[in-house]
Amino acid sequence: MREVTSESRTRGFAEQDQRLRQVDGQLIVKLKKEFAVNQDAHRRVIESLPEESRMARDFDELGLAVFELPNGPDPSTVARMIETDQAVEYAEPNFVDSGTMP
């Protein structure tokens, strides 16, 4: 069975649906259910981000947050690094649907 990683998931989205467009420098982080409101888990994720990153959307009750990364770091690379935390369910670049029909 092939392991699904953030990189393969991202590549799969892009290949599967050409309507998706990556939001430059944005990263989505989803914590596991049991860590969704855990402040220590939130802090660890925030501290693992590159300097000058900022929160675009704070962690909600489901453990989902959006971050804006400074110019330079690749969101996919940062996502792979963040996913090593046991509290993180997934981290991936933010994609938006253009709404166009094929």
Summary of the structure (lengths in Angstrom):
residues: 102
radius of gyration: 13.7
end to end distance: 31.1
largest distance: 43.7
contacts: 277
relative contact order: 0.29
helix: 31%
strand: 30%
